[in-house]
Amino acid sequence: MRVLLAILLLLAACENDMSNQRNLVDSNVMQQQAGTRYLDSLFSSVSIKSNVSYGSAYNPYKDKTENLLLDVYRPGSDNATGRWVIVFVYGGGFWQGNKIIPINVAWCKTMAKTGFVVFAIEYRKLPQTQIFADTTKRIDLGTPLVGADTRAAIRFIRANANNYKIDPNKIVAMGTSSGGFGVMAATYDAALDSLNSSNLGYYGTPNLCIETSGGMPLATIDRIEADENSCYLIHCTQDPIPFSPYALECYNQAVSVGIDVEHWWIDGLCHGAIKCCRDEFYTRATEWIFARFN
């Protein structure tokens, strides 16, 4: 009788353990849905780690050293290694905005749900004074700050690749407006390496660049040179940041030196594709990345 009771208790324990494992599997199935990683929204949740310091740098226009912070967005319950990275650089005219504005947070979550690890960075800005009221002046002076800080963030990410379970050779810099100028500078302006010394044992150039409503300062467009990394240029034809010369001249220069460049010129008045055509931007951007990294 005791033996029979022991057997029954053992069977019950096994059934309970199997039930718990089934529940865990069911939970994971619910967490990761059907589809293709980096193209489809696979994960129902995103974990966020806020305000990680990736370095510090002196801001000559504010006469102070600033601590540089980023937020990390990771797909929930994801144990994959070698994950692809997006470094997201928001816009704000070089003197406004931040990484936690709702539209920026929503975009980072959207990309993380496909399987990317997303790093949304803060960067040095110009003071909001009349001295910097001219847009061209802000572009010329602000782009080196944003570009150098983007490179510093990428160096930090590569230095910590194992901790974040990412592939250090599959990093996309994605920026809008002033962030678009920053990611282009980080990709093509070699002079920026001297402006920020954090993690210099690791290179700060992204493997791919996607910019929307940005470009490069006109005096530095010729720094887009042969054999450099691919870029995707997205710009509205009536953008407040003029389509010509900024986006158009960057595209023409890339074509002339023979690097891989794609463009999407959006008809009409808009500033930033995550605002005016978010869904199509998501599709175009993820497919472009997938075709080059896969």
N, C-alpha and C positions, 0 to 999 in steps of 0.2 A: 504493500500500500504506500509506504514511504517512497519507494522507488518510483511508483507511478506518479505520485504527487510531484516529486522532483523533476520528472520528465515533463509534466504539464507546465510547471513553472518555467523550465528552461525554454520550452516552445513559446510560451507567452513572451518571455524576454526577447527572444529572437525576432518574433513578429513585431514587437514594439520598436526594436532597433531598425528593422527593415522599413517600418512605417516612417520613422524619423528620417532615414536616408532618402525615402521616396519624397518626403516633404521638402528636403533640401534640394533634391534634383528638380522638383516642380518649381521651387523658388528660383533656381538658376535658369530654368527654361523661361519663366516669366520675365526674368531680368534681361536675358539676351534673346531677342526675337529673331525670326528668320530674315535672312538678307545677306548682303556682302559688306564686310567690314570696310570702313572708310567711304562707302557709298550710301549706305542705308542707315537709318536710325535703329540701332540694335539694342541699345541699353535704355532702360526706363528711368534710371537715376544717374546722377553725377555727384561725385565727391569733390569738395572744394577746400583747398588749403590756402588761406589768405595771408598776404603780406610777408612773403618769404623774401629775405634780403638777398639780392644777387650782386651787390657791389655798392660803391659810393663814388661820386665824382663831383668835382668843383663846377659850379655854375657861374661863369664869369659875369653874366648879366644880372644875377642876384647877389653876387659876391658872397657865396657860401657853398659849403660842401653839402650835398644832398645824399641821403640814404635812398638807394634805388630798390623798389619792391616789385614783386610780381605775385599773382594768384595762379594756382595750379588747379586745372579742371581735369579730373580723371573719370573714365566710365566706371560706374558702380559695379562692384563684385567682378572686376575684370582681373584675371591673373596672367594675362598674356605678357610676353616679353618682346623686346624689339619693336615696340610700338612707334608709330609715326607721330611727328610733333607738328603742332602749329604754334608759332609765336605771334600772338595777336597784338597789334599796335593801333590803338584807337586814334581818332581824330579830334581836333579841337582848335585848329588854327595856330598851333604852336604855343598857345598861352591859356587855353581852357580845356575842359573835359577831364575825365578820369576813367580808370578801368572798371569802376563799379556802377557807372550809369546803366540803367536797366537794359537799353538796347544792346550794349556791349556784353553784359552778363548773359543775356538771352542768346546772343550769337555764339559765345564761347560754350555754353551748355549744348547748343545744337550740334556743334562740331564734336564735342566730347562724346555725345551719345552715339556717334558713328564709330567710335573706337580710338580717335585721336587723343593724345594727351595735349592739352592746350595750356599755354603759358601766356597770361594776359599781363603786360608789363606797364608800369608807370615809367615816366622818363622826365628829364629836365625840360622845363618850359621857360619861355620868355616872360618878363613881367607884363602885366596888363596896364601899360602906360601909353600915353600918346606918342612916345618916342617910337613905339613899335606898331603904330596904327596901320602903316602901309603894308599890304599883303605881300608884295614882292620882297620887301625887307625882311619880313618874318620868315618867308621861305628860305631866303639866302642865309640868314643867321640861325634859324631854328633847325634846319635840316641836319647840319653836322651834329647837333646835340642828340636829336632823336636817333639818327643813324648810329652814332657811337654807342648809345645806350642799348640799342637793339643788338648790336654786336656783343656788348658786354653780357647781355642776357643769354645770348646763344652760347657764349663761352662757358657761362655758369651751367647751363643745361648740359652741355657736352661733358663738363667736368663731373657732373652728377648723373650721368646716363644710367648707371647700374641702379642707383637708388630709385629712379623714376621708371625703370624698365622700358627705356626708349632706345631707338636706333639712332645713334649720333650722326648718321649719314643720311637721315631722312627727316630733315627739318625744313619746314615751310615758314617763311616770314610773310605774314599777311597783314596789310595795313590799309587804313582808310584816311583820306585827307592828309593832315600832317603826318599821320602814321604811314600813309602811302609813300610820302616823300622819304620818311625814315627807313622803310624797308628797302626802297630802291637804293638809297645811299649805303645801307648795310651790305647790300649785294654787290654793288659796283664801285664804290668809292674807297679805294685802298688807303687813302690818306687818313681815314678815320681811325685806324688801329692805334695811332699814337695818342688819341684823345682819352682813352680809358684803359687802364692797365690791369683790370681784374681778370684773373684766370688766363693770362696770356699764353700759358702752355697749351691752350686749346684755341682753334681758329673760330672766328666769329661770323664768318660768311654763311648765310643760309644756303641750303641745297636748291631751293626753289623760292621764287618771289611772286606774290600776288598783290598787286596794288590797285586801289580804286580811288578815283578823284585825287590823285597825287601826281608824282613824276619825279623830276630832279631839278635843282637850280640850273638855270640855263647855262651858266658858266662851267658846269660839271658834267653835262650830258655826254661829252666825248670820252668820259671815263668808263662808259659802257664799251667794253673791248671784246675782241674775238676770243673764243674758247671759254667765255664766262658762263655762269649758270643761267638756266631758263627763267623767263618771266612771263607773266600774264597781266596785261594792262587793260584796265576797265575804267571807262570814263564816259560821262554824259556829254553830249555835244554842246549843250548850253550850261555846263557846270559853272558855278561861281569861280572855281579854279579853272582858268581857260583851257579848254581841250587843246587848242593850238595857242601857244607853242608846247605846253608841258607834255601832255600825253603823246601827242602826235610826233614831236621831235624825239622823244625817247624811243618810240616805236621805229621811226625811220633810222635812228642810229643803230638799234639792235639788228634791224634787217641789213643794214649796210655792212656790218662786221660779221654777219652770218651766224649769230647765236639763235637758239630756239626761242622764238617769241610768238605769243598769240595775243590777239586783242578782241575786245568786245566794246564797240562804240554804241552807246545807248542814246537813242534819239530823245531830245527833249531836255527840260530843265530839271535837274536832280543833283544831289550831292551825296555820294556814298551809296553803293549798290545794296548795302544791308538795310537801307531805308526805303529805297524806291522800288526795288525788285528783289527782295530777299530770297524768295524761293528759287528763282531762276539763278541767282548768284550762287546759292548753295549747290545746285545741281551742276552748274558749269565749273565751279571751283573744285568740287570733289572729284568730278570726272577727269579734269585736267591733271590734278595731283595723282590720281590713281593710274592714269596712263603712263606717267613718268616714273613712278616709284615701283609699280608692280612688275 
